[in-house]
Amino acid sequence: MTKVYPNAASPLPVAEPAPVMENFGGGKGDDRNPTVLTVWKKSLLFNCDGFTVYDARGDLVYRVDNYISGNRAGEVVLMDASGNSLLTIRRRKKLRLLGDSWSVYDGETAVNPRFSVEKNVNLVGVGGGSSKTVLAHVAEKNNASVYQIDGSYSQRRCAVYDGKRRQVAEIKQKEAPFKGVAFGTDIFNLVIMPGFDAAVAMAVVILLDQMYGSSSPRRRRRLSL
């Protein structure tokens, strides 16, 4: 079995630097290379649903641990390796016809959201005649910066673009270091371009899983039948 654990004996197949945490959309980040993280759709805690995220050295950098039962509805907390809360994602109450939306807050605060995310209702077509599938839109609280997420989360092929259609982050399938060995969709790479906040990029992954993955309410209802 191919290892994905931190500090594994066989090195991860990437050599990019660890993530640099800066301000949303405006941080300096790494000046030279993208940051590549390995995301595992698995909690470190028993009886929890979440994510475990490693850097290129195999060190734990982010974690999400949601208790399957007893978790506050519509709330997910992104933590660092030590368990400190970085961002809290809260689902916003909204009319079903208007689509689903979430607010993201610094730490565990509940006021002045850092940014908001709306699930795209139509899922087809974007400006400029592109035929790519639009999954969601991200906006800062003052709407100064707007980001768009395109692709397919189920296939782990997604890209985050800024208002000038520059790619700032990407979700892609993880390539195994050995031929004939394949990772499933629960293990994938998150690539962050220089200047984009790695924690925000990970929040995008969590939100896409809420919208289209195993954490989506519709998927949970199907699994409970």
N, C-alpha and C positions, 0 to 999 in steps of 0.2 A: 504493500500500500504506500503510495506517495505521501510523504509527510508534509503537513502544513503547520505544525506546531512551532512555537517560538524557539529560536536557537536550535533548529533541527540539525541533525548530522549532515544531511545533504542540503547544500545552500539553495536559497530561493533563486529562480532564474532571472533575477533583475538586480541591478547594481545602482539604482538611483538613491539619492539621499533621503533621510527621514523627513517627515512633513514639517513644514514651518507654519506656525499658526499666526495669522495676521488678520487684519480687518476684512470684512466681507467685500470681495470684489476690488479692494484697494490696497491689500497688503503687498509687501515687497516679495515675499516668498523666496524661492531659490532663483538666482539670477541666470542660471545656465541650463539646468536640466529639469524635466518633469519629475514629479514625485510619484512613485508607483507603490501602492499598498496592496496587500493581499487581504481580501475580505472573505470571512467564513461565516455563513449563515448558521451560526451556532453560538449559544450562550456558554460562558464558562461555569455557570451555576446549574445545579440539578433542578429539574422541573421549571426551567425558564426558557423563554423564546427570545432570541436576540441575535447580536452580531459580535464577532471577535475580529479585530483588525490588527495586522502585523506590518511592520516596515520591511525594507529589503534585508535588514540584518536578522530578521526573525524575532524582533522585540515587539511586545504588545504596545500598541499606541492608543487604540480606542476600544471601547466595549459598550454593548447595550444588553441589559439584563431585564427582561420583562417577565414577571411571574405570570404563568399561563392563567392562573386563577387569582383574583384579588387585585389585579392591576387596575389603576384608575383608568376608566374608559377614555380612549382618545388621547392618551398622553404617553410619550416616549422620551426617555432621557439619554442623551449621548454623553458618555463619560470618558475620561482619560484612563491611562493604565492604572492609576492609583485609586480610581473610583470617584474622582472629583467631577461634578456636573459641569459640562461645557455648554450644552444647548438642550433646551426642552422643547419638544414638538407637541403642539396641542391642536387637536381637530376643532375647527370652528363650526358652530351650528349654522346651517344654511338651508334654504329651501332646496329640495332635491332637484328641482328643475334647473337650478342655477349651478349645479355641480358641486363637487367636494372641494374644500379648501382647508389649509392648515396655517397656523402662525408659529413662528420659531423664535424663542426667547433666549437671552443669555442666561447661563446658569439654570437656576430653578425659579426665576422670577416669573411673574404673571402679568406684568404691565409693560407697555412700550415694546412690542415685538420687534425683533431685529429685522425680520423679513417675513413675507407671506408667500405661500405656494398654492396655486390653483390647478386642479386636474383639468386637462383639456376635455371638453365634452365631445367634440366632433372627432378627434383623433386623426383627422385627415387634412392635409394641405397646410401650407404656411405661406407667408408673403413671398413675393418674388418668383412665383410659379414653381416652387419646389414641391416634389411629391412625397417628401419624407413625412413620416408619422410624427405628429406633435403630441407628446405625452403630458407636458405640464408647463406652466409659466411661473417664474420666480421674480418677485419684486421687493425692493427695499421698502420700508415703511413710508418713505416720502416719494416712492415711485421714481427715484432718480436713476436707478439702474434696473433694467429688466433683463432677465435671462430666460432662455427657452430650452426645454429638454426634448430632444428628438430620439427616435429609435424604437427598440423593442426590449423591454426589461426582461421578459420571459426568456429571451435568447441572450441576455446579457450583452446587448449591443446598444449602448446609449451614449449620447454626447450632449454636453451642456454648452450653449453658445451665448455670448453676450449680445448687446444690442447692435453691434457691428458684425455679427455672424463670425466672430472669432471663437474658436473652441477653447474653453477654459477647463474642462474636465471631461473624462470619458470612462465609461464602464465597458469592460471587455472580458471575454472569456480568458481564463488563465491557462497558459500552455504548460503542460507537464514537462519536466526536464528529461524524461525518458520516452522514447518512441513506444507506441502501443499502450500508453497509460494516459487516461483522460480524466480530468476533473469534471464533476457534475456542475450543475448550475448553482449549487450552494457554495462553491469556491470560485472566486473571480477576482479580477484586478480592478482597482480604481486608480486612474491616472489623473494627476492634477498638474495643470500647466503653471509655470512660474507666475507669481502674483495673485493666485487664487487661493482662498483659505481652505486648507485641507479638511477642517472640521465642518465647514459649510458643505463641501463636496460629499462628505460622509452623511450629512443630514439629508442631502438629495437622495442618496441610496436608500436611507430609511424611509423617506417619503414615497419613493417609487415602489418600495415593497409594501407600503401601506395601501397604495393605489392599485397595484397590478400583481403583487406577489402573494406569498403564503400568509402575510399579515393583513391582507385586505379583508374587510368585513364580509364581503360576498364569498370569498374563498373559505373563510372560517365557518360560515354557515353551511357551505357544501360539505366540509369535512365533518361537521357535527351530525349530519344526517345519517 
